[in-house]
């Protein structure tokens, strides 16, 4: 259909039909014979069940080609105008073939792998009949107490923007209508959801507009520039107004300034949450404020269904606002080709063929290995198949490796660490649980110690249960549970080398683990092929190459701790630790235990010959910065070379370091490669006190190295 035909269709609709299109529920509310909904939020206390929601224009939580074709068929039979349903779901880091969680994907620093993971997720989800994924989440995160850091790619706006683009490309491709193996991307959560006070989910966000624009908006903008079709509102307040009711945020900034003309959907129940927030007295006012703010689809509350008709009839809102919203929804359905093919993509035979295919599993395995970060290695790894291995810990045989947000994945399809290691030819393996996640018995400790004493090396698999992170997974204590710390301590007493595998969804306080381990591999939640990927790394079939995209604190008292901080007026002097009157802690370092960009390898990389083409950068021109990187070890490996800038004197204070470029390079032993970065005026721009975005003349430092802490510097002047 063309735009004229779509507009004519809108004019044929009653207000009730328009309100239906602007409402979303789980599939069982509109089709009683649908399969089990994947519920990702509360609704028992909501009023949805009391309303007739059978005409809702989109559903979430259901999947499967047969089921969705049945739902679509029944819906079309009763829809007066033949407008098809939109099927949406949380396909966050894989559909059935589950890839590493987004925080882990970020640590791969591999944009092609991220795009491929989204492409595979789209291919499987589309065959199952889905049209839209509520992904990517591009929220910048700095507080590991917040459970949803697991869904972000980290603490840096530049890198998050790069990944946002990669995910959107992978999901959507270039032609949604012409490629039924693609699905629409929904960017979330707009805006600044990643900065809740105290790291407590759904909590208040309060920041300056300059902070919002400088650090939090860039990744959303990157996703929109890549063509993301949808945006989801955040639960939090922005400048004292809930995002879902925030007209200035949604209409003025998102639609006006950023130019977004796609579909804006609320998060689960967020329209009605204006009432407990205290900005709406009742459902009627909540509907009024969200509509005026520009929310096109209300998810899982009935405020639009209940009140839009009366609001229009009483001249509280213009019907034109409804028409605009419905037209955007119909345009998305049309872009997906649903008017011509309402069963788009849903194919039982294709679904069975592509889901968990060997090709997809191999991609997940390779990406999981790239996402793991080696934090410590005292010449213990890689292991030899000649060594007797005691695999111990609550994650030794666990298949809880997909993380908290893989709602369509099945643990039956997950490869455990035990299975992965046992698949290596010639391995001699003993397995003990050692402890549960949060409890331990003397008998478990006794069996674990006995197994350890009879081994050459201990592989200790510990971490957080997936329920301990993700949405509503905030924690004030970000250490491992006491039971596991006790297990670590007792195994250390055996004197055997300890290789610790860490399964978790956030940076942790590693005290009680790091000092007791000879090697530590941050595995995150690695997905369906997690056990195989870990085994590949343990035995050197793959070389660790992951680099952290979120800093690990020494303790929770440092939080938030991040690399691109400000210097302060009284910076800590590393050469004079006795200076009390500096910005520092008395009982801990200022710096993170493991900084942004950090990650070890089984080989070593030497940096030399740092050079810039000029020490002056005229406006409108560029300079090149180059460095030579040599693999000085005995193993081939991949290195992520990172470039950082610092504006030494700004109109407002500038961070001590900002990532502005990176290159992943593969080097054979003894090989040297010259890596070249180009710096131009755009790299120097920032938001000034008047919110203008420009670069200032003056001096800058450029730093290059393997992480944000270990760099070599040069200096240039921008004119």
N, C-alpha and C positions, 0 to 999 in steps of 0.2 A: 504494500500500500504506500502511496505517496503522502506527503504532509497534508495536502488538501483533503484527502480521503480520511485521514486520521482525525482532522479537525471536524469534519462532518460527522464522524462517528461519535465524537465527544458531544456534539450538539444534540444527538439523538438520545443521549443518556439522561435518565432521571437523576435527581440529586442523590437518591438512595443508591442508585447504581454507581454513581461517582464515588460515594463514600465506601462502597464495597471495594472498588478498585484500590482505594487508599488504605485498606486494612489488610493485615496479614495475621494468619493463625497457623497452628500446626495442622497437618492434613486431616487428622481424625475429626476436627471440628466441621469439616465440610464434606467428608466422605467416610461414612461409618465403617466401610469395609476396607479402609486403607490399612497398610501394615503398621507396625509399631513405630511411633514417632521417636526421634532422637531428641529428647528434651534437654536443652542447655540453659534453662533458667526457671525460676519459680512461676507458677501460675495458679496454684490451688486457691489462693486468696483473691485472685482477680475475678472480674465480673464477666469474663469472656464467655464462660459456659452458660450464663443466663441470657445471652443475646443470640440472635439468629445471625451467625457468621458464615452461613453456607455460600454466600455470594462473594466472599473475599477474593480479591483478584490475584493473590499470591499466597503460597504456603511455604512453610519451612519444616525441616526435620524429617522428611520422608525421602526415600531413595529406592531405586530398584526399577528396572525397565518395565516389568510386568505391572507392578503396583502403580507407578506413575502414569502409565498409559491408561489404566483403568480409571484412575482419579480424573485425568483429563477428559476422557470420553464421557463420564457421568456429568462432569461440570459443563461441558459444551452442550449436552442435551438439554440442560435446563437454563443455560444463559441466553437471554432473549436476543442479544446482538452478536452472539457467536464469538465473544472475546475470550481467548484462551488464558489459562492459568500460567503464572510464572512459578517455577519450582526453585527454591533457594535452600542453601544449607551451609553449615560450617565445614568447609573442606580446607583446613588450615595448612597442613603440611603433608597432604596426601589423602587419597580417598580410601581405597582398600590397601594399596601399596603405600605404606606409611614411611615417609622420609623423616630425617631428624627434625626436631622442633625448630622453629624459626631462630631462636637464639643460637642454636648449634649451627644452623645453616649460615648465619652471619659469620660465625667463626671459621667457615671455610674460605671466606673472602673470594669465593668463586661465583661470579655472577652468571656464568654459563650453566653451572650446576644448579643454581637456584632457579633459573629460567626453565631448565629441563625438568626439575621437580614439579614446578607449576604446570608445565605442559602435560606431564604424565598424570598429575592429579586431575586436570581438566579432561583428558582423554577418557579416564575411567569414570569420572563423575558424569560426563555427557552421555556415555553409553548407558549409564544408569538412569538417565532421564532428567538430570539436573541442568538448570540454566544459569544459575548465579552462585558464586561462592562468596561468603563473608570473609574475604581475605584480599589483599594482605593487611595485617595490622602494622602500621608504620609508626606507632607512637615511640618517641624517644624516651629511654628509660635510664634512670640514674640511681634508683633505690631498690636494692635486691630484697628488701622486706616485702615489696609488692609482688604477689604471685604471678601477675601477668607479664612480668619481664620475660617469661618463657616464650611469649608470642611475638616479641620484638626482635629485631636484629641488633639492638644494642644502644650505646650511649652517644653515638656520633651522628650528627645530622647529615653530613656529606655521605657517609657510608650507607646510612639508612635510606637515603634518597636513591642511591644506586641500586640497592636491593629492591626498593619499591618498584622501580621501573622494570627490573628483571622479572619480578613476580607477575606484574600486569601483562607484560609481553607473553609470558608463558601461558597464562590463563586465556587471554583474549586473542592472541595472534593479530592478524591484520584485517580479518573479515569474519565477523561473528555470523552473519547470515549465510555466507558461503561455505563455512567450515563448521560442520556439526560436531566436531571433536573439540571445539573450544567453548568456553563459558565466560560469562561476564564477571569482572572483578568488582568487588565492593570494598573500597578503602575505609579503614576504621582506625581509631575512633576520633571523630572531629569534635573538639580539638583539645590537645594537651592532656588526654586521659592518663598519660604516663607519668604525671607528676602529682599524685595525690599526697596530701599531707600525711606524714607518718608512715607512708607506704601502705596505707590501709585502703583496700579496694572500695570504690564508689565514693571515696571521701573528697573533701573540698580541694580544688586547685585554685591557687591564688598566685598570679605572677604578673609582672609588668607586660605591657604589649610589646615592648622591644624584645624582651626575653622570649615571648611567644613567637615573634616573627623570626628572630635570629636562630633559634634552636629547634622549635617544635613544628613550625609550619613547613620548612623546606621539604621534608619527606612526603607530606600530603601533596604539596605542589608538584613534586616529581612524579608521583603516581598519576595525578590529573593530567600533567603534560604528556604522559605516556598514553593517555586516552581511557583511563578507568571509567567505567560506565556508571558506577554507583558510589555513594558515600554513606557511611553510617554515623549517626550522631553519638556523642559520648555520654556516659552517665553523669559525669562530673559537672560542677559549675565552672563557668569562665567569667571572671570579673563579677562574681556575685549572682550570676544568672545561670540556671541549668542550661547546658548546651542545646538540649532539645527544644527549649523555649526561647532561645537566644536569637532574636531577629538580627541584631547587628553582626553576630558571628556567622549566621547561616545565609541571610539574604545579602547583607552588605559585603562581607569578607569573602565567603565561599563562592557565592553566585556572582556578586558584582565585581570584586577585585580579582579573584582567581579565575573567574569566567566559567565556573562549572554549571552546565546546563543539563546534567543527567539527573538520575533519580536519587533523592535523599530519603533515607529510611531511618527510623528511630532504632535504637537498640532495644532489647527485650524489655517491654514494660516501661520504657523511659518517658513516654508521653504522660502517663498517669502519675509517674514519680514527681511531677511538678507539685503535686499536693503535699507529700511529706517534705519536699524541699522547702515548701512554704511560699511559693510564688503563684499558686493556684488554689482557690477555695474548694473546687470540686472538679468533676470530670468535664463539665461544660467549659470551665475556664481553661483547663488543661488543653482541651481540643482547640480552643480559640487561639491560645498563645503558640501552640506548635504549628498550627496552620499559618498564622501570620509570620512565624519564623521561617517557614518554607519547607516543613517536613511533608514529603509526599506520601509516605507509607508509615502507618502506625503499626508497630509490631506487638502483638500479644496483649493489647488492652483495647477496650471497645469505645474509647472516647469519641472517635470520629463517627462510628456507626450510630452512637447514641445522640449526637448533638449537631453534626454538620448541617442537617436539614433545617433544624430550628434556627440555627445561627444565620443561615442564609435568609430564611423567611422573615426573620426579625431584623434584617439589615445590619446585623452585627459584623458580617463579613460579606464581601462580594463573591458571587458565584464564579467570577473570573479566576479567583484564587484556586478554586476546585478544578476549574477547567485547565489551568496551567499545570497543576499537579498531575491530573489524569492524562493529559497529553504527553507529559514526560514519561509516564508509565507505559502508555501505548507505544510511544516511539521506541522504547527499549524492547518491548515485545515484538515490534516490527523489525527492529534491527537484528533480533535473534531469528527472524524468519518464522515466527510462530503462527502468524495469520495464514500463511501458506502451508505450513507443516507444524501443526500443534503438538505432534509427537516427536518433535525434533530430537534426534540423537538417541532416543530411547530404543534400544535394540538388544533383546535378550541374548541372541547369539553372539553379537559383538561384545556385549558385557562379559559373557563367560570367557571370551577369547582374550580380551585385553587385561582384565582385572587380575592382578598378581601374576602377570606373565613373567617368564624368565627374564625377558629384556628389562621389564620394569624393576624386578628384584635386583638385577645386577646394577642398575643405575642407583637404586637406593643403597646398595652395599657400598658402592664406590663413594657416594656422597657422604654416607655416614662416616667412613674412614677419613675423608677430608675435613669433617666437622669436629673431630676429636682434637683436644689440645693437650699436648704433653707439657706438664707443668714442672716436673722434676724427673731427673734420671741420673742416678749415680752409677753408671756403667752396669746396669742390671738388664735393661732392655736393649735390643730384642732378645727374647728367650730362644733357647735351643730345644728342639724336640727330644734331645737326649736327657733333658732335665725332668726330674719327677716334680710334678706340679700339684700343689694342694689349692684347689679353687674353693674359697670360703667366703661366706657372706650371704645376706638376704637376697642379693641379686645374682647369686651363682647360677640358680636354675630358674629365676623369675622371668616371666615373659611380660612383666609390666615395664616395657621399654619404649612404649609409644608416646608417653606423656599424657597430660590431662586433657588434650583438645583434639583427640583423634577419634571422633565419635563413630565413624564407620569402620575403623580398623578392628580386627579381632586378634586377641592374644593367641588364639590357635594358630595364627599365621606368622607369629613372631619367632625368630630364631634366638634361643637363649644363649648366654655366654658359654654354658656347659656344652651345648650342642655345637657351637662355633669352634671351641677349642678341640673338642673330641673329633671334629672332622679333619684335623690336621694329622697327616700320616705319621705314625710312630709315637704320638704323644702318650705319655703315662700320666694319668689324671686321677686324682682323688677329690671327691666333692663333699663338703659339709656346709650346712646352713649357717652355723656359727651363732647367729642371732636372728630374731625377727627385726622388722623395721624399728619398732619402739620397745621391744621387750627381749629379754635374754634369760636363759636358765643356766644353772651350773652345769647341767648335762650337756647343753649345747657348747658351752665353752670347753668342757673337757674333751669332747669329740673333736672340736676344731683344733685344739692344741695338739692332740695326739696325731691328727692328720698332718699338721704343720711339721711336727718333729720328724716325721717319716718322709718328708719331702726335701727337695733341693731349693725350692722357691715357693713362696706363698703369693697367690693372686687373690687379692681381697676385693670383693665386689660389694660396695656399700653405697648408700645414698638415700634420697627421699622417695617415698611412695608417691606415685603421680598425683594423688589427692592432696599432697602437701604443697603443691604449687598450682599455677593456673588461676582462673577466675575464682574469687573468694578464697584464695590460698595465701593470704598475707600472714607473715610470721615476724615476731619480734626477736626470736632466737633463731639465727640462721646457721647454727652449728649442726652437725649430724646429731641425731638423737643419742641420748646417753648410752643406751644399750649397745649401739654400734661403736661408740667411742671406747667402751669397756672392752669389746671384742678386739679392737685395734691394739689396745694396750697389752692385753694378754698375749696376743700373737707375737707382738714385738719381743716379748720376753724369751721366745724360743730361740732368738738369734738368727733365724732364717731371713733371707732377703724378702722384703715385702713390696709387692707391686700392687698399688691401690688403683682400682677402677672406680670412678665417681659418677654415679647416675643421679642427675638432679636437674631442676628447672630454673635455677638461679645461682649467681655467685654465692659461695658459702664462706663463713668463717672457718678456716681449715685447721685451726689449732686443735691438737689432739689427733690430727691425721697427718699433716704435712711433715712434722718432725719425726713421726714414727714410720714413715714410708721411705723406701729407697728409690722408688719411682712412683709418680702419680700421673695418671691419665684421666683428664676430664672428658667424660664420655657423653654427658648430658642425657637426654632420652633419644637414642639413635634410630628408633623406628623398627620396621619389620625385619630388616636384615642386621639388626644391631649386634647380635652375637657373632655373626660371621665377620663383620667389619672390625670388631674388637680383636678377634682372633688374628685377623690379617695383620693388625698393627702389633700385637704382642709378639708375633713370630717373624716380624720383619718382611712379610710379603708386601706390605705397604709401609711407607715411611710417614710418620706423623707430620702434618703440615699446617694444622689449624692454628689460628691466632685469636686471642680473646677479643671480643668486641664489647665486653663489659668488664670493668675492673673488679678484682677480688679484694675486699677489704681485709685489714688485719682483724678487725672486730666490728660489731654492729654500731659501736659508738662513733665510728668514722663516717657512717652513712649519712648523706650521699657522698661518695668519693668517686671522682671521675677525672680523666686526664686533662680535659680542656677547661680547667678552672681559672680563676683570676689570681693575680699575684698578691693582692692586698697592699695596703700602705705600709705594713710592717711585715714583709716577707721573712720567713724563717731563713737564717743564715746557716748553711750546712757547715761552714768553717768555724762557727762560734755557737755551739749548742748550749752554751751557758747563758745566752741572752734570753732572759725571761720574757721581756716585753716584745715578743714577736708572735705572729699568728701561728700557733702550734699547740699540740697537746702535751701535757706533762707525762702521760703514760702510754703514748703510742706515736708512731710516725705520722706525718701528714699524708704520705704517699700510700697508695694501695700496696697490698702484699704482691699481687700480680697485676701489672698495669695493662691498659688497653693496648692491643697489638701484640701482646706477649705470647710466645709459643716456641717450644723446643723441637728439635729434630734428632734423628739418629746420626745425622752428619753435622758438620759445622760450616758456617758461611762467614767469610771475611769480607769486610767492606773497605774499599780503598779508592784513591783518586777522585774524591769528591770535587766537582768542578762546576762552575757556572760560566755561561758564555759571555756574560757581562755583569759588572757590579752596579749597573744603572738600567732601570726599566722605564723607558719613556711611555707616556700614555698612549694607548692604542697599539702598542707593540708587545713583544714577548721576549723572554729569555729562556734558555735551556739550562737545566741542572742535570748533571750526569754523575753516576757513581759506578764503579766496577765491583761486581760481586763474584767471589770465588768460592766454589765448593772445596773446602780444604780438608774434608773428611774422606772416608773410604766408601761411602754409600751415596748413591744417587738420591737427590731430594729436591723438593719444591720449596722455594722461599718467597715470602711476600715482602717486597721492598716498599717501604712507606715513606711518604714525603709530608712534612708538616711546615706550616708557616706561622710566624708571629709578627704582628704589627706592634712595633716597639712603642709608638706614641700615637694614640687615637683620640678622637673627639670624645668618645666614651671608652671606658676601660676594655681592653681586649684580652682574650685568653692567653695563657702562657704558651699554648701550642694548639694548632688546628690542622686536622688531616685535610689535605688538598689533592692527594693522588696516591695510587698504589699500583704495583705491578707484580703479578705472580710469574715467577720464572722457574724453569726446571733445569737443573744442572747435574751433569755427570761428575764423578769424582775428578778433581783437578781442573774442571772447566771454569772459565771466567766469562762473564757476560757484562757488557756495558748497558746500563739501564738509563734511559733519558726521559726526563719530565719537562714539560713546557709549562711555564708560569706566565699568565697574562693578567690584565687589569681585573677581569672578573673574579680571579682568585683572591683579590685583595679587598673586595667590597664587603661592607657590613652595614647594619642598620644604625644610623646615627640617632641622636637624641630627639630629632624631629621626625624620626622614622624613615627618612630618605635613605636610599640604598646606593652607596657610592664608595669609592676608594679615596683615601687621603694620601697626598704626597708625604714622603718620609722614609724612614729606615725600617727594614724588615729583616728577620732572620729566616733562613730556610734550613730545615733539618731533615736528614735522611738516615734511616736505619731500620733494624729489624722489628722495632716496637716503639712505642711513644716515649719510653724512658731512655733507651740506649741509642743515641743519635749523634751524628757529627754535624756541625753547623757552618754555614756561610752567611754572608750579609750582603744585602743589596739595597739600593735606594730607588724608590718609585718617584718619578718626576711628573 
